[in-house]
Amino acid sequence: MFDHRSYVPILKGRLGEYGALHELSPEIRAGVVPVVEIPPIPWDYAEERPSKTIDRHLKDVSKRLEQAGARENAILVDLLWIAENDRMADGTHPLTYVFSTARERGLQLVPVTGLMRGEEYQAACRDIVRRDARGTCLRLQREDFDESQDLGQQIATLLDCLNLSPSDADLLLDLRATGGTEGSALLAAVPSFIRSIPRLVGWRSFALAATAFPESLVGLPPLEVSRIVRLEWILWRSLIPRLGRLRLPAFSDYGIAHVQPSEVDPRVMRPSASIVTRSMMRG
């Protein structure tokens, strides 16, 4: 699927992101394997309820994924932010719906799952894996290492449930937000996280994700240029000499976004404009 030279951006399923993928040249697009998170249903603060049904929310997802190049290049799709009990009007699981409509369009989608997903999500994922034969992406988060008594056994159990081996699955180690004072601790801890993953070299692909982008730009001085240290890039670069021959992951980040989807009440939001750019030091 991808190797350490690939870029694996985690995207929020915004229209601009689909458009950006569409605008990439074929040569660049071939080296980009995006993870598209389907965003949560927006909240209607005036009515105090979701602003639309799950059917309407997911109606155009497969069309947008096709426009983003999913017919020619694989896209990993995660319904992490869709409520666990949401179902389509006919009772279909949302993950099943997204992949069935994508299948009709001939799209190359891979379902993303995790150790803490519900039984019905895993069942839908298993059926998709059986139908499409493209495997899955297992998204491990930092909490999985903190809370698991036997990470290896939990991973093996999930793969057995999906009738897969590591060679049929991509592994995404997602450190999530890395800002604040914990940066140096993460730099020290990540190699041990990676070494604790069983059969690391046997996975189809391996990527490491993180973001130093803040949840809010509030507090940054207006009308000035502010700089945010890209700790996720520093972290990935630091792994090159530290992992030895183990396995170097592909670089993955959240672009210019925080981990959490933005959710604001438009009745009290104070509009402001900002221009966000990013750069990486090569070499």
C-alpha positions, 0 to 999 in steps of 0.5 A, a space after each residue: 500500500 505505502 512505504 516510508 517514502 509515502 505521505 499519509 495525511 489524516 483529513 477531516 473530510 472537508 470539501 477543500 481537502 477533496 478538491 486539493 487531492 483532485 488537483 494533485 498531479 498523478 505523480 504526486 498523488 501516487 505517493 499520497 495515501 490519505 486517511 479521510 475521516 468522515 466528519 460528525 453530523 453538524 449540530 444545530 445549536 438553535 434547535 438543539 439537535 443534529 442539523 441533518 439525518 445520517 442519510 443526508 450526511 453521507 449521501 455524497 461521500 462516495 461521489 466526493 471520494 471519487 473526485 479525490 481520485 479514489 478510482 485510481 488510488 487507494 483512500 483509507 476511510 474512517 468513521 471514527 466520528 460517526 456516533 456508534 448508534 447511528 444507522 441509515 433509515 433502512 437500518 444499514 450501518 453507516 460504514 456498510 453504506 459508505 463502502 457499498 455506494 463506493 463499490 458501485 463507483 469502482 472506488 479503491 477504499 480501505 476501511 479503518 478500524 481500531 481496538 476500541 470500536 464497537 462490535 457492529 462496526 467490526 462486523 461491518 468492517 469484516 463484511 467489507 474486507 470479505 467483499 472487497 479483498 483490500 484488507 483494513 487499516 488498524 489505527 492504534 492510538 497512544 491510549 491503546 499502549 497505556 491501557 492495554 494489558 496485552 496489546 499483542 493479544 488484542 491485535 491478534 484477536 481483532 485480526 482473527 475477527 476480521 479473518 486477516 493476517 498482518 500482511 493484509 493490513 496497514 498499521 497507523 500508529 496515531 499519537 494524536 496531539 503532541 503540543 504543550 510540554 509533552 513533546 520531549 517525553 514523546 520523542 523518548 517514548 515513541 521508539 519503545 511504542 514501536 518496538 512493542 508492536 508485534 510482528 512489525 515487519 510483517 504488516 503490509 504498511 506502517 505509518 506514524 501520525 501526530 500533530 502539533 497544530 493547536 486546537 485553537 488559534 486563540 491567543 496568537 497575536 493578530 496581524 502578526 506572523 506566529 510560528 508553531 514548531 512542527 514536532 511531528 516532523 521532528 519526531 519522524 526525523 528523529 526515528 531514522 537513526 533510532 530505529 535501526 533496521 527495525 522499520 521506518 514508518 511513513 510520515 503522517 500528520 493532520 495537515 493544518 488541523 487539530 485532532 478534534 473536529 472543529 465545532 463552534 456555535 455560529 450564534 456566538 462565534 466571532 469571525 476572524 481571518 487567518 492564513 495558515 501555511 506549513 513548511 518542512 526542513 528537508 535534508 
